[in-house]
Structures are given as C-alpha cells and as structure tokens.
Amino acid sequence: MELVQTTEVTIQLEKKMPNPVPESAPEPAAPPPPEDFKELEDPFKDETPEIPELKDPFVGVNRVMFRVNENIYDYVMDPVAREYKKIVNEDIRIAIRNLFNNAMTPVKFVSSLLQGDINKSTRVLGRVIINSTIGVGGLFDVADQHFHIDDVNEDFEQALGYRGVPTGPYFVVPFMGPLTARHIVGRVVDSFLSPTVLFA
C-alpha cells in the first residue's frame, strides 16, 4: 500500500515539474566573404553612358573670348533686350519670332531628311504650308495652335552628329558663345539654307 502511494506522489510531482528547455539549435555559419567586390555592386545603379570630353586646345584664347562675350552681354545685349521688351508689344514680339522660325524651314527640312526622319520632314512641310498661307507669311503659328502640328528643332549640326561626325575642338566665338567645330560647320551650312540662322 505504501508503495502504491509513493508511486502516485512521484507521478504527480513529475506532472507539476516544468518541461526541460530544449537545447538551442546551433547558429548557421556566416557566408564566406565574396572573392571580389562585384557581388557588392548595386544592381539598380543607373548605367548612363559616359559623356565624351570636349577637346579644348585653345583654352587660353577661349578664356579671353569668354570674358569678351560676358562684357558684350552685360553692356550691349542685355540692355538692348530689356529695352526691346519694354518698347515692343508681346504679341508683336511673338509674331516676329514666328516669322523667323518659319524662315528656318529649309534648315529643318534638310536636316530631317539627312537623318532619314520622314515624320519630322512631313511635319516641317505641313507647318510651312499652313503658316505661310493661313498664318499670314508665318506671323502666326496656326499649325501648332489649331492643327496641333508640333515644331521641329533640327539643324545641320544635329544631322552631322547623327551621321557620326565627331564634335571636334571647342571654341568660344565672339557674339555667338561656346561652339564646337561641328557646330561652326553646321552654322555655315545653315546660313546658306536660311540667312536668318545668323540671328537665331
């Protein structure tokens, strides 16, 4: 009888005792360090192409011309532009700008053709026909305002760039500012197609 009671007490004590805490699992081993740093590169890094550096063999002359142009702008161009804006009505200024832009049609058309862009060539022709007739010789941009035909910004320099012609050395030209050799060639060709380029 005493043996049975002792056994029951032992069973009850075992039930009240907390379960033993299991041993914690071993921590996973750290990954080995990468053999090179390629694995640490940001996969979302923007891979923009490098911009080619402009050649500036005439840096001394260009600095002098830059200061000359600054003085021309500060003491001639800027005061004239301010007076022009005060004297000439905005609508008249827009009409004059439209007229010059319409005269640039040969430049835009030839450049678009040289780049093989039929869409732009067609837009240039459509704009000049509409603006030269309904737009009273180009004074009004009817093609954009009523027919939603966007303007085309093209010139011979862009056509040269499209064909892979390098930019060439860098120059600062009086009254015209910084230009590359390709810009200068483009401006010369554009001036034969439309003399208004000289005032653009």
N, C-alpha and C positions, 0 to 999 in steps of 0.2 A: 504494500500500500504506500509506504513511504517512497519507494522507487518511482511509482506512478506519479505522485505529487511532484517529486523533484523533476521528473521529465516534463510535466506540464509547465512548471515555473520556468524551466530552461527555454521551452518553445516560446512562451510569452515574452521573455526577455529578448529573444532573438528578433521577434516581430517589432519590438519597440526600438531596437538599435537602428541607427541610420545606415543606409546602404553605403558601402565603401565607394569613395570617389575614384572613378576610373583614371588611370594614368593618362595625362595629356599626350596627344599624338605628337610626334616629333615635327618641328617646323620644316617646311620644304626648303631645300637648299637654294641659295640665291643663284640666278642665272649667271653664267660666265660672262665676263666683260667682252664687248664686241671687239673683234680683231682690228677694225678700223672705225673711223668716225662716220662712215656713210650711213650706218644704221641710225645715227642720231640726227640726221638732217630732217628738216621739217618737210613732210610730204606735200604740204599745202603752200609751200613757198612759191611766190609768183616768179615764173621763169620768163621775164621780159628780155627781149633781145638787147644786146649792148648797142648803145648809140655810137656810131663811129665818130672819132675825134676829128675836129676840123683842123686842117693844116694852116698854120699862121706864120709863114716865113717872113712876113713884113710887119712883125709885131711893133717895131719902133714907129714906123710910119703910121700904122693903124691907130696907135695911141694918140698921135698928134692929130690925125683926122677926126678921131672921136671927140677930142676937145673942141676942134673947129666946128663940128656938127652940133655940139652942145651949145656953143655960143650962137650959131645960126638959129637954132631952135628957140633959145631963150630970148634973143633980142630981135629976131626977124619973124620967124614962122609963127610962134605962139601969139605975139601981139597982133599980127595980121589976121590970124584965125579968130581971135577974140573979137576984133572989130567987124570982121565979116559976119560973124554970128549975130552981133548986135544990130548991124545995119540991114542985112538981108533976111527977109521973112523965111520961116522954117519951110513953108510949102514950096517957096521958090528954090530953096537950097536942095530940097528933095528932088524937085524936077530937074535941076542941073545935074545932080548926082545920077539920076536915072538916064539922062541924056548921054553922059559919059559912059555909063555902064552899057548902054545899048550900042555905042560905038565900039565897044570891046568885043563885039560878036565874032569878027574874023579870028581873033586870037583864041577865043574859047572853042570855036568850031574846029579849027585846025588842030589844036591840042587834043581835043576829044577824039578826033579821027586817028591821030597818030598813036593814041593809046588803045585804039580798037573799041572804044566805048560808044556803041550805036545809040544807047539810051540817052546819054548826055548830048550827043550830036543832034539827035532829033529834038531834044528839049531846047537846045540853043536856037535851032532853026524856027521852031514853033514860037519861041519868045520874041525873036526879032521880027517875025512877020506880024504878030499881034501888036507888039508895042510900037512898031514903026507905022502902023496904019491906025488902028483904034486908039493907040496910045499917043497919037499926035507926034510922030517922029521920035518917040522914045521918052517924051517928057513924063509920061505916066506908065507905071508898071502894071498894066491891065492884065498881062499874062499871069502874074502872081496873085493879084487881088481878086480877079474874077474867074480865071481858068485854073488856078492853083498849080501852075507850072513853075516849080522852084528854079531859082537862078543856078547857074553852073559856074563854079570858081575854078577855072583851068587856065594855064598859060604854057608857053613853050618850055619853060624851065621844068615844069612838072612832067611834061612829055619826055624830056631828056632823062629825068630821073626814073621814069617808068621803063625806059629802054636800057637802063643800067649805066648811064653816063655818070662817072664819079663827080662829086661836088667840086673838087679842085681846091686851090688855096683860098684863103679868107682875106677879104679886103673891106676897108671902111671907105666908102666913096662919099665925097662932099655932096651935100643936099639929099643923098639917097640912103645913107646909112650903111649898115653891115651887109655885105653881099659875098657870095662865093663866086668862083669863076663860072660855074654853071648858071648862076643867077644872071650874071652880066651877059653871057651869050644869049640866054633866054630873053632878056630885056631888049637886046639889039634886034633879035628876030621879031619880037612882039611889036617893036616900034615901026617896023616895015609893014606889018599887017594892020596896025592901028596906031597912028601917032598919039592918040590920047593916053597911051601907056605911060608916056613921059610925065603925065600929070597925075597918074594913079598913085 
